Structure formats: C-alpha cells, structure tokens
C-alpha cells in the first residue's frame, strides 16, 4: 500500500518519523529527491536469501579486491537509496557513499527495487544483482554506456545469475 502526503508534513507525521528514527526502525527508509520513503524491515525469507547470497558472493568479492557491506546509503543526505548490500572498491566509510562497484537487492513484497535502477545507473554502479525469493531467481545487470543491460553475468565477480540461482538454498 502506498501513502502520499502532499504539501508540508503534518506535525504528527514528523513525530512519527522521529519516533521511527529513535527506535531504529528507519534502517531501510530512503529519501528520493526530498521525498521520504518509509520501508518496513525485511521478511524472514528476504533475510535468508540475503544471507545465502552474501555467503556465495563473499569469496568472489575478496578475489576481485572488493569490500562488502550490508545495507548502506547510496547518494547524498537529500537523495539516497538503501540497497540490501554493496561491494566496494577501496575501504568505504561515512554515512553516504557516492557509488558502489556492485549493488545487491533482495526483492520484498511492495518494495521499490526496480524503481531504483535508474538511480543506481546515474551513480555509476557497475553491476546490479537482484534476487527474488518469491520467484527463486537472480538477475544481473551491467552498466553499459550509462544504462543497465541485463547480461545474466557479473564480470567483476566471475559468476552468472544461473549459478547463483542454482546455489542459493531458497526458502
């Protein structure tokens, strides 16, 4: 379900957002060009696929010289997205990161995974890995001339979507 509040945020909404932040419930909330997007925490199925995918990608990332993170803020304070994970060149630090080598997304019901694709391309993310627990699939896109092409393979990690799909212990 989607809720849109036009105009200035009512005080009660500001208090609600502040309470979410105080309680740590805002981990996956995002700001899209100044619009606040509230995202619920992930389901158990989401978490399980995230765990499986992380285990499969970790040795490949290390071999490629990439450093992994869990959820992080990609962008800047007033415009950022929170992917489920990332693989980075160098040693990432800070609250907001400008890009990543690879962004990892796990699809959840009613999430905005596919609406984020153009944002990731605009921020120069080389590859995008999307796992969908409901469909039991993995898709991989590579950035080509500023747009994503679904190639089904990661040149950075030397793995295919078919291999990851096969090797995940799906819920």
C-alpha contacts under 8 A as a table, 3 or more apart, distances in Angstrom:
res1	aa1	res2	aa2	distance
1	X	110	X	7.23
5	X	9	X	7.03
6	X	9	X	7.62
9	X	13	X	6.21
9	X	14	X	6.58
10	X	13	X	5.31
10	X	14	X	6.54
11	X	14	X	5.01
11	X	15	X	6.18
12	X	15	X	5.03
12	X	16	X	6.12
13	X	16	X	4.89
13	X	17	X	6.21
14	X	17	X	5.20
14	X	18	X	6.14
15	X	18	X	5.01
15	X	19	X	6.07
16	X	19	X	5.08
16	X	20	X	6.25
17	X	20	X	5.06
17	X	21	X	6.25
18	X	21	X	5.06
18	X	22	X	6.16
19	X	22	X	5.00
19	X	23	X	6.12
20	X	23	X	5.22
20	X	24	X	6.02
20	X	25	X	4.83
20	X	26	X	5.58
21	X	24	X	5.05
21	X	25	X	6.00
21	X	26	X	5.36
22	X	25	X	7.71
23	X	26	X	7.98
24	X	27	X	6.39
25	X	28	X	7.91
25	X	40	X	7.81
25	X	41	X	7.48
26	X	29	X	5.03
26	X	38	X	7.21
26	X	39	X	7.51
27	X	41	X	7.73
28	X	38	X	7.29
28	X	39	X	5.56
28	X	40	X	7.02
28	X	41	X	6.84
28	X	71	X	7.72
28	X	82	X	5.93
29	X	36	X	7.32
29	X	37	X	5.59
29	X	38	X	4.61
29	X	39	X	5.13
29	X	40	X	7.89
29	X	82	X	7.29
30	X	36	X	5.99
30	X	37	X	5.06
30	X	38	X	6.65
30	X	39	X	7.68
30	X	79	X	7.73
30	X	80	X	5.95
30	X	81	X	5.27
30	X	82	X	6.33
31	X	34	X	5.63
31	X	35	X	5.28
31	X	36	X	4.59
31	X	37	X	5.89
31	X	77	X	7.78
31	X	78	X	6.09
31	X	79	X	5.04
31	X	80	X	5.38
31	X	81	X	6.77
32	X	35	X	4.95
32	X	36	X	6.50
32	X	37	X	7.18
32	X	78	X	7.37
32	X	79	X	4.95
32	X	80	X	6.18
32	X	81	X	7.29
33	X	78	X	6.27
33	X	79	X	4.82
33	X	80	X	7.93
34	X	78	X	5.49
34	X	79	X	6.22
39	X	111	X	7.39
42	X	46	X	5.76
42	X	47	X	6.50
42	X	108	X	6.97
43	X	46	X	5.08
43	X	47	X	6.31
43	X	108	X	7.38
44	X	47	X	5.03
44	X	48	X	6.09
45	X	48	X	5.09
45	X	49	X	6.26
45	X	133	X	6.64
45	X	171	X	6.02
46	X	49	X	5.35
46	X	50	X	6.11
46	X	106	X	6.26
46	X	107	X	7.24
46	X	108	X	6.54
46	X	133	X	6.66
47	X	50	X	4.99
47	X	51	X	6.12
48	X	51	X	5.10
48	X	52	X	6.23
48	X	170	X	7.83
48	X	171	X	7.09
49	X	52	X	5.00
49	X	53	X	5.96
49	X	106	X	7.36
49	X	131	X	7.52
49	X	133	X	6.67
49	X	168	X	7.21
49	X	169	X	7.66
49	X	170	X	6.57
49	X	171	X	7.46
50	X	53	X	5.21
50	X	54	X	6.02
50	X	84	X	7.68
50	X	106	X	6.63
51	X	54	X	5.20
51	X	55	X	6.32
52	X	55	X	5.27
52	X	56	X	6.39
52	X	168	X	5.81
52	X	169	X	6.78
53	X	56	X	5.10
53	X	57	X	6.09
53	X	164	X	7.53
53	X	168	X	6.68
54	X	57	X	5.20
54	X	58	X	5.79
55	X	58	X	5.47
55	X	59	X	7.70
56	X	59	X	7.00
56	X	60	X	7.60
56	X	164	X	7.46
56	X	167	X	7.86
56	X	168	X	7.92
57	X	60	X	5.24
57	X	61	X	5.96
57	X	157	X	7.53
58	X	61	X	5.14
58	X	62	X	6.25
58	X	68	X	7.39
59	X	62	X	5.14
59	X	63	X	6.18
60	X	63	X	5.10
60	X	64	X	6.27
60	X	157	X	5.30
60	X	158	X	7.28
61	X	64	X	5.05
61	X	65	X	6.22
61	X	66	X	4.97
61	X	67	X	6.78
61	X	68	X	7.32
61	X	87	X	7.07
61	X	156	X	7.99
61	X	157	X	6.08
62	X	65	X	4.97
62	X	66	X	5.54
62	X	67	X	6.86
63	X	66	X	7.58
64	X	156	X	6.56
64	X	157	X	6.49
65	X	89	X	7.08
66	X	87	X	5.70
66	X	88	X	5.20
66	X	89	X	5.18
66	X	90	X	7.04
66	X	101	X	7.91
67	X	87	X	5.35
67	X	88	X	5.01
67	X	89	X	6.39
67	X	90	X	6.91
67	X	91	X	6.67
67	X	92	X	7.82
68	X	85	X	7.32
68	X	86	X	5.67
68	X	87	X	4.40
68	X	88	X	6.24
69	X	72	X	7.19
69	X	85	X	5.57
69	X	86	X	5.28
69	X	87	X	6.41
69	X	88	X	7.93
70	X	84	X	5.98
70	X	85	X	4.24
70	X	86	X	6.44
71	X	82	X	5.95
71	X	83	X	5.50
71	X	84	X	4.47
71	X	85	X	4.74
71	X	86	X	7.21
72	X	82	X	5.38
72	X	83	X	6.38
72	X	84	X	7.41
72	X	85	X	6.86
72	X	86	X	7.50
72	X	95	X	7.63
72	X	96	X	7.42
72	X	97	X	7.65
73	X	76	X	7.69
73	X	80	X	5.91
73	X	81	X	5.75
73	X	82	X	4.91
73	X	83	X	7.46
73	X	95	X	6.50
73	X	96	X	4.97
73	X	97	X	6.17
74	X	80	X	5.27
74	X	81	X	5.35
74	X	82	X	6.20
74	X	83	X	7.61
74	X	96	X	5.75
74	X	97	X	4.92
74	X	98	X	5.74
74	X	99	X	6.12
74	X	100	X	7.88
75	X	79	X	5.94
75	X	80	X	4.33
75	X	81	X	6.71
75	X	96	X	5.85
75	X	97	X	5.77
75	X	98	X	4.96
75	X	99	X	7.07
75	X	123	X	7.48
76	X	79	X	5.28
76	X	80	X	5.50
76	X	96	X	5.55
76	X	97	X	7.28
76	X	98	X	7.11
77	X	80	X	6.53
77	X	96	X	6.91
80	X	96	X	7.82
81	X	116	X	7.39
83	X	86	X	7.14
83	X	103	X	6.46
83	X	104	X	6.20
83	X	105	X	5.60
84	X	103	X	7.75
84	X	104	X	5.72
84	X	105	X	5.09
84	X	106	X	6.54
85	X	103	X	6.02
85	X	104	X	4.87
85	X	105	X	6.75
86	X	100	X	6.34
86	X	101	X	7.46
86	X	102	X	5.56
86	X	103	X	4.54
86	X	104	X	5.70
87	X	100	X	6.11
87	X	101	X	5.66
87	X	102	X	4.98
87	X	103	X	6.55
88	X	91	X	7.18
88	X	92	X	6.72
88	X	100	X	4.99
88	X	101	X	5.14
88	X	102	X	6.88
89	X	92	X	7.61
89	X	100	X	7.22
89	X	101	X	6.46
92	X	97	X	7.35
93	X	97	X	7.49
94	X	97	X	6.85
97	X	100	X	7.65
98	X	123	X	6.67
99	X	120	X	7.81
99	X	123	X	5.55
99	X	124	X	6.13
99	X	125	X	5.70
100	X	103	X	6.44
100	X	124	X	7.50
100	X	125	X	5.18
100	X	126	X	7.30
101	X	125	X	5.35
101	X	126	X	5.11
101	X	127	X	6.38
102	X	125	X	6.05
102	X	126	X	5.93
102	X	127	X	4.68
102	X	128	X	5.59
102	X	129	X	7.27
103	X	125	X	6.91
103	X	127	X	6.49
103	X	128	X	4.95
103	X	129	X	6.26
104	X	128	X	6.04
104	X	129	X	4.84
104	X	130	X	5.94
104	X	131	X	7.99
105	X	113	X	6.71
105	X	128	X	7.73
105	X	129	X	6.27
105	X	130	X	4.77
105	X	131	X	6.42
106	X	113	X	7.76
106	X	130	X	5.72
106	X	131	X	4.87
106	X	132	X	5.89
106	X	133	X	7.50
107	X	111	X	6.71
107	X	113	X	6.31
107	X	130	X	7.06
107	X	131	X	6.23
107	X	132	X	4.93
107	X	133	X	6.91
108	X	111	X	5.45
108	X	132	X	7.52
108	X	133	X	7.85
112	X	115	X	5.23
112	X	116	X	6.57
113	X	116	X	5.54
113	X	117	X	7.29
114	X	117	X	5.57
115	X	118	X	7.21
116	X	119	X	5.27
116	X	120	X	6.36
117	X	120	X	5.23
117	X	121	X	6.33
117	X	148	X	7.87
118	X	121	X	5.01
118	X	122	X	6.12
118	X	147	X	7.53
119	X	122	X	5.09
119	X	123	X	6.33
120	X	123	X	5.11
120	X	124	X	6.46
120	X	125	X	5.53
121	X	124	X	5.16
121	X	125	X	5.73
121	X	126	X	7.70
121	X	143	X	6.67
121	X	146	X	6.05
121	X	147	X	5.93
121	X	148	X	6.78
122	X	125	X	7.80
122	X	146	X	6.98
124	X	143	X	7.61
124	X	146	X	7.45
125	X	128	X	7.30
125	X	143	X	7.09
126	X	142	X	5.90
126	X	143	X	5.10
127	X	140	X	7.05
127	X	141	X	5.59
127	X	142	X	4.53
127	X	143	X	6.07
127	X	154	X	7.02
128	X	140	X	5.62
128	X	141	X	5.09
128	X	142	X	6.54
129	X	138	X	6.98
129	X	139	X	5.83
129	X	140	X	4.62
129	X	141	X	6.64
130	X	138	X	5.55
130	X	139	X	5.20
130	X	140	X	6.45
131	X	136	X	7.36
131	X	137	X	5.76
131	X	138	X	4.31
131	X	139	X	6.48
132	X	135	X	5.50
132	X	136	X	5.58
132	X	137	X	5.36
132	X	138	X	6.36
133	X	136	X	4.82
133	X	137	X	6.94
133	X	170	X	6.83
133	X	171	X	7.21
136	X	165	X	6.88
136	X	170	X	6.64
137	X	161	X	7.94
137	X	165	X	5.49
138	X	161	X	5.28
138	X	162	X	7.19
138	X	164	X	6.63
138	X	165	X	5.43
139	X	150	X	7.20
139	X	152	X	5.90
139	X	161	X	5.51
140	X	150	X	5.80
140	X	151	X	6.20
140	X	152	X	4.73
140	X	153	X	5.79
140	X	154	X	6.72
140	X	160	X	7.67
140	X	161	X	6.00
141	X	148	X	5.62
141	X	149	X	5.26
141	X	150	X	4.10
141	X	151	X	5.58
141	X	152	X	6.56
141	X	153	X	7.44
141	X	154	X	7.80
142	X	148	X	5.34
142	X	149	X	5.40
142	X	150	X	6.42
142	X	151	X	6.50
142	X	154	X	7.30
143	X	146	X	5.97
143	X	147	X	5.38
143	X	148	X	4.49
143	X	149	X	6.37
144	X	147	X	5.39
144	X	148	X	5.92
144	X	149	X	6.51
151	X	154	X	7.94
152	X	160	X	5.69
152	X	161	X	5.03
152	X	162	X	7.36
153	X	158	X	7.34
153	X	159	X	5.83
153	X	160	X	4.04
153	X	161	X	5.74
154	X	157	X	5.31
154	X	158	X	5.49
154	X	159	X	5.45
154	X	160	X	6.10
154	X	161	X	7.96
155	X	158	X	5.08
155	X	159	X	7.23
159	X	163	X	6.67
159	X	164	X	7.41
160	X	163	X	5.24
160	X	164	X	6.49
161	X	164	X	5.16
161	X	165	X	5.98
162	X	165	X	5.06
162	X	166	X	6.09
163	X	166	X	5.12
163	X	167	X	6.11
164	X	167	X	5.09
164	X	168	X	6.06
165	X	168	X	5.72
